[in-house]
Amino acid sequence: MSSPLYTEPIDDPLTGADTFDSGVPVLDDWLRSTAVTMERAGLGRTHVWRDRDGLVIAYFTLSPHQVAQDGVPSRDRYSKASRPVPGYLLGKLALDKSLHGRRLGTRLLTQALERVADAAQLAAGRLLVVDDIDDNAAGFYRAHGFRDIRRDDPTRPQRLYRRVSDILADVSPGPGDGATASG
C-alpha cells in the first residue's frame, strides 16, 4: 500500500465494511453491527482506514471512561480514595488480515494514541485502558508500553493500561493524522 494511511470518522450508514476480515469474527461483526449504533449514542467514536476502493481495512474505537482503581498500581491512581480514575477506553482495534505482518497494527495504534493525546489536551484523563481479546493482543499492547491491571476474576479479559502523561510524552499530537510516535 503506497498511499498514506490516515484515519477518518466512521460514516453513517457504514459503507465498505462488508469484506472486512481481521481474522477475529467478533471484531468484524462488532464493526458491522454495533459501531454506528455506538457512534449515534455518543458512546464511542470509531475511526477507519480505507483502501483506494473505499473498503474499510482497519479501525479503532475510543470512548471516555472511568477506570476502577482496583488492581491499578498506587503510582498511577487518581488518589488514595476508591473513586474511579478518569480516562479513555480503546474499545476496539482491528486490522484486515491482508495487512497483518507489516507493522501496520503499530501504526494504527499510534494513530489511536494521537487521538487520545488530542482529547487529553481538551479534556483531562489519567489512563487509557484496553481489554485484550487474547494473549496475542495482550502481547501487542505490552510491547507498546501498556501495563497489566491486576484482576481477581480470571473469567474477565485482561485489562491493560497506559498513563496519558506517557502517551503525551511519546506522541506528537496535532491536526491531521500524519504525526508519528517519537523515538
VMD Tcl script that builds the backbone (N, CA, C; Angstrom):
set m [mol new atoms 549]
animate dup $m
set s [atomselect $m all]
$s set {name element resname resid chain x y z} {
  {N N MET 1 A 0.856 -1.168 0.000}
  {CA C MET 1 A 0.000 0.000 0.000}
  {C C MET 1 A 0.896 1.222 0.000}
  {N N SER 2 A 0.876 1.998 -1.055}
  {CA C SER 2 A 1.786 3.124 -1.190}
  {C C SER 2 A 1.209 4.434 -0.677}
  {N N SER 3 A -0.113 4.565 -0.627}
  {CA C SER 3 A -0.695 5.822 -0.163}
  {C C SER 3 A -0.617 5.898 1.359}
  {N N PRO 4 A -0.565 7.137 1.891}
  {CA C PRO 4 A -0.515 7.264 3.341}
  {C C PRO 4 A -1.791 6.719 3.979}
  {N N LEU 5 A -1.625 6.124 5.149}
  {CA C LEU 5 A -2.776 5.609 5.873}
  {C C LEU 5 A -3.191 6.645 6.900}
  {N N TYR 6 A -4.422 7.071 6.830}
  {CA C TYR 6 A -4.914 8.049 7.785}
  {C C TYR 6 A -6.309 7.628 8.223}
  {N N THR 7 A -6.666 8.089 9.394}
  {CA C THR 7 A -7.974 7.727 9.915}
  {C C THR 7 A -9.004 8.752 9.481}
  {N N GLU 8 A -10.220 8.269 9.371}
  {CA C GLU 8 A -11.349 9.144 9.118}
  {C C GLU 8 A -12.497 8.646 9.984}
  {N N PRO 9 A -13.406 9.521 10.373}
  {CA C PRO 9 A -14.544 9.078 11.181}
  {C C PRO 9 A -15.389 8.080 10.410}
  {N N ILE 10 A -16.026 7.200 11.135}
  {CA C ILE 10 A -16.924 6.224 10.530}
  {C C ILE 10 A -18.095 6.975 9.888}
  {N N ASP 11 A -18.593 6.455 8.783}
  {CA C ASP 11 A -19.742 7.096 8.142}
  {C C ASP 11 A -21.033 6.421 8.601}
  {N N ASP 12 A -22.135 7.132 8.440}
  {CA C ASP 12 A -23.434 6.636 8.867}
  {C C ASP 12 A -24.414 6.831 7.714}
  {N N PRO 13 A -24.870 5.785 7.067}
  {CA C PRO 13 A -24.619 4.385 7.398}
  {C C PRO 13 A -23.211 3.956 6.981}
  {N N LEU 14 A -22.711 2.956 7.658}
  {CA C LEU 14 A -21.365 2.449 7.393}
  {C C LEU 14 A -21.310 1.820 6.008}
  {N N THR 15 A -20.316 2.226 5.233}
  {CA C THR 15 A -20.113 1.646 3.908}
  {C C THR 15 A -18.727 1.025 3.839}
  {N N GLY 16 A -18.572 0.047 2.994}
  {CA C GLY 16 A -17.276 -0.542 2.726}
  {C C GLY 16 A -16.767 -1.517 3.764}
  {N N ALA 17 A -17.627 -1.982 4.670}
  {CA C ALA 17 A -17.177 -2.887 5.725}
  {C C ALA 17 A -17.574 -4.342 5.486}
  {N N ASP 18 A -18.308 -4.606 4.417}
  {CA C ASP 18 A -18.801 -5.964 4.184}
  {C C ASP 18 A -17.697 -6.999 4.038}
  {N N THR 19 A -16.566 -6.615 3.476}
  {CA C THR 19 A -15.487 -7.582 3.240}
  {C C THR 19 A -14.401 -7.509 4.307}
  {N N PHE 20 A -14.554 -6.651 5.309}
  {CA C PHE 20 A -13.531 -6.532 6.355}
  {C C PHE 20 A -13.393 -7.858 7.091}
  {N N ASP 21 A -12.149 -8.338 7.207}
  {CA C ASP 21 A -11.875 -9.612 7.872}
  {C C ASP 21 A -10.559 -9.498 8.632}
  {N N SER 22 A -10.661 -9.291 9.932}
  {CA C SER 22 A -9.465 -9.178 10.770}
  {C C SER 22 A -8.934 -10.538 11.173}
  {N N GLY 23 A -9.718 -11.578 10.928}
  {CA C GLY 23 A -9.359 -12.902 11.416}
  {C C GLY 23 A -9.971 -13.184 12.785}
  {N N VAL 24 A -10.656 -12.189 13.349}
  {CA C VAL 24 A -11.327 -12.332 14.646}
  {C C VAL 24 A -12.796 -11.958 14.421}
  {N N PRO 25 A -13.652 -12.955 14.219}
  {CA C PRO 25 A -15.042 -12.669 13.852}
  {C C PRO 25 A -15.766 -11.696 14.785}
  {N N VAL 26 A -15.510 -11.749 16.078}
  {CA C VAL 26 A -16.219 -10.853 16.993}
  {C C VAL 26 A -15.871 -9.390 16.694}
  {N N LEU 27 A -14.639 -9.102 16.276}
  {CA C LEU 27 A -14.259 -7.729 15.915}
  {C C LEU 27 A -14.892 -7.309 14.588}
  {N N ASP 28 A -14.950 -8.235 13.648}
  {CA C ASP 28 A -15.564 -7.953 12.348}
  {C C ASP 28 A -17.060 -7.693 12.504}
  {N N ASP 29 A -17.716 -8.557 13.272}
  {CA C ASP 29 A -19.162 -8.415 13.493}
  {C C ASP 29 A -19.474 -7.123 14.237}
  {N N TRP 30 A -18.638 -6.772 15.236}
  {CA C TRP 30 A -18.874 -5.552 16.004}
  {C C TRP 30 A -18.827 -4.334 15.082}
  {N N LEU 31 A -17.856 -4.294 14.188}
  {CA C LEU 31 A -17.747 -3.165 13.261}
  {C C LEU 31 A -19.028 -3.037 12.441}
  {N N ARG 32 A -19.504 -4.138 11.894}
  {CA C ARG 32 A -20.666 -4.099 11.012}
  {C C ARG 32 A -21.987 -3.895 11.759}
  {N N SER 33 A -22.089 -4.398 12.984}
  {CA C SER 33 A -23.398 -4.381 13.654}
  {C C SER 33 A -23.523 -3.360 14.784}
  {N N THR 34 A -22.409 -2.868 15.339}
  {CA C THR 34 A -22.504 -2.060 16.551}
  {C C THR 34 A -21.828 -0.699 16.456}
  {N N ALA 35 A -20.828 -0.546 15.639}
  {CA C ALA 35 A -20.036 0.691 15.616}
  {C C ALA 35 A -20.893 1.934 15.364}
  {N N VAL 36 A -21.779 1.883 14.387}
  {CA C VAL 36 A -22.608 3.050 14.078}
  {C C VAL 36 A -23.580 3.329 15.220}
  {N N THR 37 A -24.121 2.292 15.828}
  {CA C THR 37 A -25.021 2.475 16.971}
  {C C THR 37 A -24.309 3.176 18.116}
  {N N MET 38 A -23.078 2.766 18.403}
  {CA C MET 38 A -22.283 3.407 19.460}
  {C C MET 38 A -22.014 4.869 19.108}
  {N N GLU 39 A -21.733 5.118 17.859}
  {CA C GLU 39 A -21.481 6.482 17.386}
  {C C GLU 39 A -22.725 7.356 17.574}
  {N N ARG 40 A -23.857 6.856 17.127}
  {CA C ARG 40 A -25.110 7.617 17.245}
  {C C ARG 40 A -25.456 7.923 18.693}
  {N N ALA 41 A -25.170 6.976 19.593}
  {CA C ALA 41 A -25.491 7.140 21.013}
  {C C ALA 41 A -24.463 7.984 21.756}
  {N N GLY 42 A -23.377 8.346 21.073}
  {CA C GLY 42 A -22.333 9.129 21.725}
  {C C GLY 42 A -21.532 8.323 22.723}
  {N N LEU 43 A -21.466 7.010 22.532}
  {CA C LEU 43 A -20.761 6.133 23.467}
  {C C LEU 43 A -19.366 5.757 22.999}
  {N N GLY 44 A -19.054 5.998 21.754}
  {CA C GLY 44 A -17.737 5.670 21.221}
  {C C GLY 44 A -17.557 6.301 19.863}
  {N N ARG 45 A -16.338 6.671 19.557}
  {CA C ARG 45 A -16.006 7.225 18.247}
  {C C ARG 45 A -15.122 6.212 17.522}
  {N N THR 46 A -15.605 5.761 16.380}
  {CA C THR 46 A -14.857 4.799 15.581}
  {C C THR 46 A -14.229 5.522 14.407}
  {N N HIS 47 A -12.965 5.221 14.185}
  {CA C HIS 47 A -12.198 5.782 13.072}
  {C C HIS 47 A -11.723 4.617 12.215}
  {N N VAL 48 A -11.760 4.809 10.908}
  {CA C VAL 48 A -11.420 3.732 9.977}
  {C C VAL 48 A -10.305 4.145 9.031}
  {N N TRP 49 A -9.607 3.137 8.511}
  {CA C TRP 49 A -8.745 3.297 7.349}
  {C C TRP 49 A -9.514 2.683 6.189}
  {N N ARG 50 A -9.373 3.289 5.028}
  {CA C ARG 50 A -9.997 2.752 3.813}
  {C C ARG 50 A -8.926 2.559 2.738}
  {N N ASP 51 A -9.164 1.578 1.882}
  {CA C ASP 51 A -8.263 1.410 0.742}
  {C C ASP 51 A -8.737 2.318 -0.402}
  {N N ARG 52 A -8.082 2.232 -1.526}
  {CA C ARG 52 A -8.411 3.112 -2.668}
  {C C ARG 52 A -9.824 2.907 -3.187}
  {N N ASP 53 A -10.376 1.716 -2.933}
  {CA C ASP 53 A -11.738 1.424 -3.380}
  {C C ASP 53 A -12.786 1.803 -2.339}
  {N N GLY 54 A -12.359 2.390 -1.228}
  {CA C GLY 54 A -13.287 2.808 -0.186}
  {C C GLY 54 A -13.659 1.719 0.809}
  {N N LEU 55 A -12.985 0.572 0.718}
  {CA C LEU 55 A -13.282 -0.519 1.648}
  {C C LEU 55 A -12.547 -0.294 2.971}
  {N N VAL 56 A -13.210 -0.607 4.076}
  {CA C VAL 56 A -12.585 -0.492 5.393}
  {C C VAL 56 A -11.512 -1.564 5.520}
  {N N ILE 57 A -10.294 -1.144 5.914}
  {CA C ILE 57 A -9.193 -2.090 6.083}
  {C C ILE 57 A -8.648 -2.088 7.514}
  {N N ALA 58 A -9.130 -1.172 8.344}
  {CA C ALA 58 A -8.715 -1.129 9.745}
  {C C ALA 58 A -9.640 -0.172 10.480}
  {N N TYR 59 A -9.709 -0.344 11.806}
  {CA C TYR 59 A -10.497 0.592 12.601}
  {C C TYR 59 A -10.068 0.550 14.061}
  {N N PHE 60 A -10.417 1.615 14.774}
  {CA C PHE 60 A -10.309 1.631 16.226}
  {C C PHE 60 A -11.442 2.468 16.782}
  {N N THR 61 A -11.798 2.198 18.038}
  {CA C THR 61 A -12.867 2.916 18.717}
  {C C THR 61 A -12.357 3.422 20.058}
  {N N LEU 62 A -12.625 4.693 20.334}
  {CA C LEU 62 A -12.253 5.320 21.606}
  {C C LEU 62 A -13.493 5.858 22.297}
  {N N SER 63 A -13.466 5.817 23.629}
  {CA C SER 63 A -14.563 6.335 24.446}
  {C C SER 63 A -13.990 6.962 25.709}
  {N N PRO 64 A -14.693 7.972 26.242}
  {CA C PRO 64 A -14.333 8.409 27.589}
  {C C PRO 64 A -14.660 7.269 28.551}
  {N N HIS 65 A -13.946 7.206 29.653}
  {CA C HIS 65 A -14.101 6.043 30.526}
  {C C HIS 65 A -13.721 6.390 31.955}
  {N N GLN 66 A -14.283 5.670 32.884}
  {CA C GLN 66 A -13.855 5.750 34.275}
  {C C GLN 66 A -13.272 4.399 34.640}
  {N N VAL 67 A -12.041 4.396 35.121}
  {CA C VAL 67 A -11.311 3.172 35.396}
  {C C VAL 67 A -11.374 2.877 36.890}
  {N N ALA 68 A -11.878 1.697 37.244}
  {CA C ALA 68 A -11.866 1.289 38.649}
  {C C ALA 68 A -10.412 1.170 39.106}
  {N N GLN 69 A -10.124 1.650 40.296}
  {CA C GLN 69 A -8.745 1.673 40.776}
  {C C GLN 69 A -8.241 0.309 41.255}
  {N N ASP 70 A -9.137 -0.644 41.438}
  {CA C ASP 70 A -8.715 -1.971 41.880}
  {C C ASP 70 A -7.694 -2.544 40.910}
  {N N GLY 71 A -6.548 -2.892 41.408}
  {CA C GLY 71 A -5.510 -3.501 40.594}
  {C C GLY 71 A -4.570 -2.519 39.917}
  {N N VAL 72 A -4.887 -1.209 39.939}
  {CA C VAL 72 A -4.000 -0.200 39.355}
  {C C VAL 72 A -2.924 0.129 40.398}
  {N N PRO 73 A -1.640 0.064 40.027}
  {CA C PRO 73 A -0.590 0.407 40.989}
  {C C PRO 73 A -0.814 1.802 41.571}
  {N N SER 74 A -0.455 1.983 42.825}
  {CA C SER 74 A -0.741 3.243 43.527}
  {C C SER 74 A -0.155 4.453 42.811}
  {N N ARG 75 A 0.988 4.314 42.158}
  {CA C ARG 75 A 1.612 5.463 41.483}
  {C C ARG 75 A 0.769 5.970 40.310}
  {N N ASP 76 A -0.141 5.139 39.811}
  {CA C ASP 76 A -0.956 5.517 38.667}
  {C C ASP 76 A -2.407 5.794 39.035}
  {N N ARG 77 A -2.707 5.755 40.317}
  {CA C ARG 77 A -4.072 6.030 40.768}
  {C C ARG 77 A -4.322 7.519 40.809}
  {N N TYR 78 A -5.591 7.854 40.867}
  {CA C TYR 78 A -6.015 9.248 40.945}
  {C C TYR 78 A -5.729 9.804 42.328}
  {N N SER 79 A -5.995 9.026 43.332}
  {CA C SER 79 A -5.752 9.416 44.715}
  {C C SER 79 A -5.838 8.153 45.558}
  {N N LYS 80 A -5.695 8.312 46.836}
  {CA C LYS 80 A -5.826 7.159 47.735}
  {C C LYS 80 A -7.273 6.697 47.855}
  {N N ALA 81 A -8.199 7.563 47.510}
  {CA C ALA 81 A -9.624 7.220 47.605}
  {C C ALA 81 A -9.969 6.134 46.599}
  {N N SER 82 A -11.119 5.536 46.769}
  {CA C SER 82 A -11.511 4.446 45.877}
  {C C SER 82 A -12.316 4.918 44.673}
  {N N ARG 83 A -12.430 6.226 44.471}
  {CA C ARG 83 A -13.210 6.705 43.324}
  {C C ARG 83 A -12.506 6.340 42.009}
  {N N PRO 84 A -13.284 6.220 40.936}
  {CA C PRO 84 A -12.703 5.826 39.644}
  {C C PRO 84 A -11.715 6.872 39.116}
  {N N VAL 85 A -10.795 6.398 38.294}
  {CA C VAL 85 A -9.809 7.248 37.645}
  {C C VAL 85 A -10.381 7.684 36.296}
  {N N PRO 86 A -10.409 8.990 36.001}
  {CA C PRO 86 A -10.900 9.416 34.690}
  {C C PRO 86 A -9.908 9.021 33.591}
  {N N GLY 87 A -10.455 8.626 32.449}
  {CA C GLY 87 A -9.568 8.228 31.368}
  {C C GLY 87 A -10.318 7.931 30.090}
  {N N TYR 88 A -9.738 7.044 29.318}
  {CA C TYR 88 A -10.246 6.701 27.992}
  {C C TYR 88 A -10.184 5.186 27.822}
  {N N LEU 89 A -11.061 4.670 26.976}
  {CA C LEU 89 A -11.095 3.245 26.657}
  {C C LEU 89 A -10.815 3.066 25.169}
  {N N LEU 90 A -9.809 2.273 24.858}
  {CA C LEU 90 A -9.593 1.823 23.490}
  {C C LEU 90 A -10.413 0.540 23.369}
  {N N GLY 91 A -11.659 0.712 22.930}
  {CA C GLY 91 A -12.614 -0.383 22.956}
  {C C GLY 91 A -12.356 -1.443 21.895}
  {N N LYS 92 A -11.915 -1.027 20.759}
  {CA C LYS 92 A -11.649 -1.955 19.653}
  {C C LYS 92 A -10.477 -1.425 18.842}
  {N N LEU 93 A -9.696 -2.340 18.284}
  {CA C LEU 93 A -8.630 -2.015 17.339}
  {C C LEU 93 A -8.445 -3.252 16.482}
  {N N ALA 94 A -8.633 -3.113 15.170}
  {CA C ALA 94 A -8.546 -4.275 14.292}
  {C C ALA 94 A -8.025 -3.860 12.928}
  {N N LEU 95 A -7.260 -4.757 12.339}
  {CA C LEU 95 A -6.612 -4.563 11.046}
  {C C LEU 95 A -7.016 -5.731 10.158}
  {N N ASP 96 A -7.409 -5.456 8.923}
  {CA C ASP 96 A -7.742 -6.538 7.999}
  {C C ASP 96 A -6.555 -7.486 7.887}
  {N N LYS 97 A -6.846 -8.786 7.862}
  {CA C LYS 97 A -5.739 -9.757 7.878}
  {C C LYS 97 A -4.868 -9.682 6.624}
  {N N SER 98 A -5.347 -9.061 5.566}
  {CA C SER 98 A -4.496 -8.865 4.379}
  {C C SER 98 A -3.325 -7.925 4.687}
  {N N LEU 99 A -3.425 -7.174 5.794}
  {CA C LEU 99 A -2.374 -6.232 6.179}
  {C C LEU 99 A -1.526 -6.718 7.347}
  {N N HIS 100 A -1.862 -7.897 7.891}
  {CA C HIS 100 A -1.097 -8.418 9.019}
  {C C HIS 100 A 0.357 -8.658 8.616}
  {N N GLY 101 A 1.254 -8.508 9.578}
  {CA C GLY 101 A 2.668 -8.786 9.350}
  {C C GLY 101 A 3.450 -7.634 8.748}
  {N N ARG 102 A 2.855 -6.468 8.628}
  {CA C ARG 102 A 3.535 -5.312 8.024}
  {C C ARG 102 A 3.783 -4.189 9.030}
  {N N ARG 103 A 3.598 -4.458 10.306}
  {CA C ARG 103 A 3.738 -3.479 11.384}
  {C C ARG 103 A 2.712 -2.345 11.282}
  {N N LEU 104 A 1.642 -2.597 10.556}
  {CA C LEU 104 A 0.602 -1.580 10.419}
  {C C LEU 104 A -0.293 -1.519 11.653}
  {N N GLY 105 A -0.322 -2.582 12.446}
  {CA C GLY 105 A -1.035 -2.530 13.715}
  {C C GLY 105 A -0.427 -1.480 14.632}
  {N N THR 106 A 0.898 -1.392 14.605}
  {CA C THR 106 A 1.593 -0.364 15.381}
  {C C THR 106 A 1.207 1.019 14.882}
  {N N ARG 107 A 1.136 1.161 13.582}
  {CA C ARG 107 A 0.764 2.457 13.003}
  {C C ARG 107 A -0.672 2.842 13.361}
  {N N LEU 108 A -1.576 1.857 13.323}
  {CA C LEU 108 A -2.969 2.105 13.695}
  {C C LEU 108 A -3.059 2.483 15.173}
  {N N LEU 109 A -2.350 1.759 16.036}
  {CA C LEU 109 A -2.340 2.085 17.459}
  {C C LEU 109 A -1.770 3.480 17.683}
  {N N THR 110 A -0.721 3.830 16.969}
  {CA C THR 110 A -0.137 5.171 17.107}
  {C C THR 110 A -1.173 6.235 16.774}
  {N N GLN 111 A -1.962 6.014 15.731}
  {CA C GLN 111 A -2.999 6.989 15.393}
  {C C GLN 111 A -4.070 7.058 16.476}
  {N N ALA 112 A -4.398 5.926 17.092}
  {CA C ALA 112 A -5.344 5.947 18.216}
  {C C ALA 112 A -4.745 6.727 19.388}
  {N N LEU 113 A -3.461 6.518 19.670}
  {CA C LEU 113 A -2.805 7.253 20.759}
  {C C LEU 113 A -2.766 8.754 20.470}
  {N N GLU 114 A -2.582 9.109 19.216}
  {CA C GLU 114 A -2.611 10.529 18.844}
  {C C GLU 114 A -3.982 11.130 19.138}
  {N N ARG 115 A -5.040 10.372 18.871}
  {CA C ARG 115 A -6.399 10.862 19.167}
  {C C ARG 115 A -6.589 11.035 20.670}
  {N N VAL 116 A -6.049 10.115 21.453}
  {CA C VAL 116 A -6.128 10.246 22.915}
  {C C VAL 116 A -5.357 11.483 23.360}
  {N N ALA 117 A -4.191 11.696 22.784}
  {CA C ALA 117 A -3.392 12.883 23.132}
  {C C ALA 117 A -4.153 14.157 22.779}
  {N N ASP 118 A -4.779 14.185 21.632}
  {CA C ASP 118 A -5.586 15.347 21.249}
  {C C ASP 118 A -6.724 15.560 22.247}
  {N N ALA 119 A -7.420 14.480 22.607}
  {CA C ALA 119 A -8.534 14.584 23.554}
  {C C ALA 119 A -8.047 15.052 24.920}
  {N N ALA 120 A -6.890 14.571 25.343}
  {CA C ALA 120 A -6.351 14.939 26.655}
  {C C ALA 120 A -5.984 16.418 26.723}
  {N N GLN 121 A -5.701 17.018 25.574}
  {CA C GLN 121 A -5.426 18.454 25.552}
  {C C GLN 121 A -6.704 19.261 25.783}
  {N N LEU 122 A -7.851 18.663 25.465}
  {CA C LEU 122 A -9.139 19.342 25.612}
  {C C LEU 122 A -9.863 18.959 26.898}
  {N N ALA 123 A -9.770 17.706 27.276}
  {CA C ALA 123 A -10.459 17.200 28.468}
  {C C ALA 123 A -9.562 16.158 29.119}
  {N N ALA 124 A -9.192 16.418 30.331}
  {CA C ALA 124 A -8.202 15.597 31.025}
  {C C ALA 124 A -8.654 14.152 31.188}
  {N N GLY 125 A -7.693 13.299 31.344}
  {CA C GLY 125 A -7.874 11.890 31.653}
  {C C GLY 125 A -6.528 11.356 32.095}
  {N N ARG 126 A -6.512 10.417 33.004}
  {CA C ARG 126 A -5.255 9.931 33.566}
  {C C ARG 126 A -4.754 8.655 32.904}
  {N N LEU 127 A -5.686 7.774 32.504}
  {CA C LEU 127 A -5.305 6.467 31.971}
  {C C LEU 127 A -6.040 6.166 30.673}
  {N N LEU 128 A -5.379 5.393 29.809}
  {CA C LEU 128 A -6.015 4.764 28.651}
  {C C LEU 128 A -6.026 3.275 28.955}
  {N N VAL 129 A -7.182 2.644 28.861}
  {CA C VAL 129 A -7.279 1.210 29.134}
  {C C VAL 129 A -7.748 0.464 27.894}
  {N N VAL 130 A -7.399 -0.808 27.869}
  {CA C VAL 130 A -7.836 -1.711 26.807}
  {C C VAL 130 A -8.028 -3.085 27.432}
  {N N ASP 131 A -9.056 -3.793 26.991}
  {CA C ASP 131 A -9.273 -5.177 27.405}
  {C C ASP 131 A -8.807 -6.057 26.261}
  {N N ASP 132 A -7.798 -6.898 26.544}
  {CA C ASP 132 A -7.289 -7.729 25.453}
  {C C ASP 132 A -8.310 -8.793 25.077}
  {N N ILE 133 A -8.258 -9.197 23.813}
  {CA C ILE 133 A -9.189 -10.214 23.328}
  {C C ILE 133 A -8.551 -11.599 23.402}
  {N N ASP 134 A -7.201 -11.629 23.433}
  {CA C ASP 134 A -6.479 -12.887 23.560}
  {C C ASP 134 A -5.027 -12.594 23.950}
  {N N ASP 135 A -4.229 -13.651 24.119}
  {CA C ASP 135 A -2.838 -13.472 24.552}
  {C C ASP 135 A -1.997 -12.721 23.523}
  {N N ASN 136 A -2.280 -12.917 22.234}
  {CA C ASN 136 A -1.540 -12.183 21.205}
  {C C ASN 136 A -1.793 -10.687 21.326}
  {N N ALA 137 A -3.052 -10.315 21.550}
  {CA C ALA 137 A -3.391 -8.900 21.713}
  {C C ALA 137 A -2.706 -8.338 22.953}
  {N N ALA 138 A -2.714 -9.090 24.047}
  {CA C ALA 138 A -2.056 -8.628 25.279}
  {C C ALA 138 A -0.573 -8.381 25.025}
  {N N GLY 139 A 0.073 -9.287 24.313}
  {CA C GLY 139 A 1.490 -9.105 23.994}
  {C C GLY 139 A 1.726 -7.879 23.129}
  {N N PHE 140 A 0.851 -7.643 22.170}
  {CA C PHE 140 A 0.951 -6.462 21.312}
  {C C PHE 140 A 0.893 -5.195 22.156}
  {N N TYR 141 A -0.106 -5.112 23.036}
  {CA C TYR 141 A -0.251 -3.904 23.858}
  {C C TYR 141 A 0.916 -3.753 24.832}
  {N N ARG 142 A 1.372 -4.845 25.433}
  {CA C ARG 142 A 2.531 -4.756 26.342}
  {C C ARG 142 A 3.761 -4.249 25.592}
  {N N ALA 143 A 3.940 -4.684 24.361}
  {CA C ALA 143 A 5.087 -4.240 23.560}
  {C C ALA 143 A 5.016 -2.748 23.247}
  {N N HIS 144 A 3.845 -2.157 23.427}
  {CA C HIS 144 A 3.652 -0.731 23.163}
  {C C HIS 144 A 3.439 0.074 24.449}
  {N N GLY 145 A 3.974 -0.447 25.547}
  {CA C GLY 145 A 4.007 0.316 26.785}
  {C C GLY 145 A 2.820 0.160 27.706}
  {N N PHE 146 A 1.885 -0.706 27.375}
  {CA C PHE 146 A 0.753 -0.935 28.264}
  {C C PHE 146 A 1.168 -1.876 29.388}
  {N N ARG 147 A 0.583 -1.671 30.560}
  {CA C ARG 147 A 0.855 -2.494 31.736}
  {C C ARG 147 A -0.425 -3.197 32.156}
  {N N ASP 148 A -0.251 -4.329 32.814}
  {CA C ASP 148 A -1.401 -5.091 33.297}
  {C C ASP 148 A -2.031 -4.438 34.513}
  {N N ILE 149 A -3.340 -4.472 34.550}
  {CA C ILE 149 A -4.086 -4.162 35.766}
  {C C ILE 149 A -4.411 -5.515 36.388}
  {N N ARG 150 A -4.025 -5.711 37.608}
  {CA C ARG 150 A -4.261 -6.982 38.294}
  {C C ARG 150 A -5.762 -7.212 38.421}
  {N N ARG 151 A -6.191 -8.404 38.062}
  {CA C ARG 151 A -7.608 -8.778 38.158}
  {C C ARG 151 A -7.731 -9.959 39.105}
  {N N ASP 152 A -8.734 -9.904 39.951}
  {CA C ASP 152 A -9.010 -11.016 40.857}
  {C C ASP 152 A -9.951 -12.033 40.235}
  {N N ASP 153 A -10.611 -11.671 39.143}
  {CA C ASP 153 A -11.576 -12.545 38.491}
  {C C ASP 153 A -10.966 -13.090 37.196}
  {N N PRO 154 A -10.540 -14.354 37.191}
  {CA C PRO 154 A -9.878 -14.906 35.993}
  {C C PRO 154 A -10.803 -15.091 34.801}
  {N N THR 155 A -12.127 -14.948 34.988}
  {CA C THR 155 A -13.048 -15.120 33.869}
  {C C THR 155 A -13.181 -13.853 33.042}
  {N N ARG 156 A -12.692 -12.733 33.544}
  {CA C ARG 156 A -12.781 -11.462 32.808}
  {C C ARG 156 A -11.552 -11.291 31.932}
  {N N PRO 157 A -11.670 -10.539 30.835}
  {CA C PRO 157 A -10.492 -10.297 29.996}
  {C C PRO 157 A -9.426 -9.534 30.776}
  {N N GLN 158 A -8.192 -9.727 30.371}
  {CA C GLN 158 A -7.105 -8.976 30.991}
  {C C GLN 158 A -7.222 -7.521 30.584}
  {N N ARG 159 A -7.162 -6.620 31.545}
  {CA C ARG 159 A -7.204 -5.182 31.275}
  {C C ARG 159 A -5.784 -4.658 31.371}
  {N N LEU 160 A -5.415 -3.845 30.395}
  {CA C LEU 160 A -4.106 -3.210 30.382}
  {C C LEU 160 A -4.303 -1.705 30.325}
  {N N TYR 161 A -3.272 -0.972 30.704}
  {CA C TYR 161 A -3.398 0.484 30.715}
  {C C TYR 161 A -2.078 1.150 30.362}
  {N N ARG 162 A -2.196 2.407 29.958}
  {CA C ARG 162 A -1.061 3.324 29.790}
  {C C ARG 162 A -1.453 4.645 30.407}
  {N N ARG 163 A -0.513 5.291 31.047}
  {CA C ARG 163 A -0.776 6.624 31.579}
  {C C ARG 163 A -0.850 7.606 30.419}
  {N N VAL 164 A -1.821 8.500 30.481}
  {CA C VAL 164 A -1.973 9.514 29.442}
  {C C VAL 164 A -0.741 10.414 29.410}
  {N N SER 165 A -0.136 10.682 30.553}
  {CA C SER 165 A 1.079 11.512 30.570}
  {C C SER 165 A 2.197 10.861 29.753}
  {N N ASP 166 A 2.285 9.534 29.770}
  {CA C ASP 166 A 3.281 8.840 28.950}
  {C C ASP 166 A 2.939 8.934 27.467}
  {N N ILE 167 A 1.655 8.841 27.161}
  {CA C ILE 167 A 1.220 8.975 25.770}
  {C C ILE 167 A 1.555 10.371 25.258}
  {N N LEU 168 A 1.273 11.382 26.072}
  {CA C LEU 168 A 1.573 12.760 25.668}
  {C C LEU 168 A 3.071 12.951 25.439}
  {N N ALA 169 A 3.895 12.288 26.232}
  {CA C ALA 169 A 5.343 12.401 26.076}
  {C C ALA 169 A 5.841 11.685 24.817}
  {N N ASP 170 A 5.135 10.626 24.410}
  {CA C ASP 170 A 5.580 9.807 23.277}
  {C C ASP 170 A 5.015 10.216 21.934}
  {N N VAL 171 A 3.875 10.875 21.936}
  {CA C VAL 171 A 3.140 11.155 20.701}
  {C C VAL 171 A 3.149 12.646 20.435}
  {N N SER 172 A 3.261 12.985 19.185}
  {CA C SER 172 A 3.187 14.392 18.773}
  {C C SER 172 A 1.774 14.677 18.308}
  {N N PRO 173 A 0.890 15.145 19.204}
  {CA C PRO 173 A -0.480 15.403 18.766}
  {C C PRO 173 A -0.531 16.617 17.863}
  {N N GLY 174 A -1.530 16.664 17.061}
  {CA C GLY 174 A -1.693 17.819 16.200}
  {C C GLY 174 A -2.800 17.609 15.211}
  {N N PRO 175 A -3.073 18.613 14.415}
  {CA C PRO 175 A -4.132 18.461 13.429}
  {C C PRO 175 A -3.737 17.448 12.377}
  {N N GLY 176 A -4.642 16.615 12.003}
  {CA C GLY 176 A -4.362 15.596 10.987}
  {C C GLY 176 A -3.791 14.356 11.615}
  {N N ASP 177 A -3.598 13.348 10.793}
  {CA C ASP 177 A -3.168 12.055 11.280}
  {C C ASP 177 A -1.752 11.703 10.854}
  {N N GLY 178 A -0.981 12.633 10.361}
  {CA C GLY 178 A 0.335 12.301 9.853}
  {C C GLY 178 A 1.401 12.205 10.907}
  {N N ALA 179 A 1.132 12.646 12.131}
  {CA C ALA 179 A 2.139 12.590 13.182}
  {C C ALA 179 A 2.433 11.166 13.542}
  {N N THR 180 A 3.642 10.931 14.009}
  {CA C THR 180 A 4.023 9.589 14.425}
  {C C THR 180 A 4.601 9.640 15.807}
  {N N ALA 181 A 4.689 8.477 16.417}
  {CA C ALA 181 A 5.279 8.409 17.740}
  {C C ALA 181 A 6.752 8.762 17.643}
  {N N SER 182 A 7.240 9.435 18.663}
  {CA C SER 182 A 8.665 9.778 18.663}
  {C C SER 182 A 9.463 8.607 19.173}
  {N N GLY 183 A 10.753 8.638 18.881}
  {CA C GLY 183 A 11.623 7.608 19.463}
  {C C GLY 183 A 12.117 6.631 18.498}
}
mol reanalyze $m
mol bondsrecalc $m
mol representation Tube
mol addrep $m
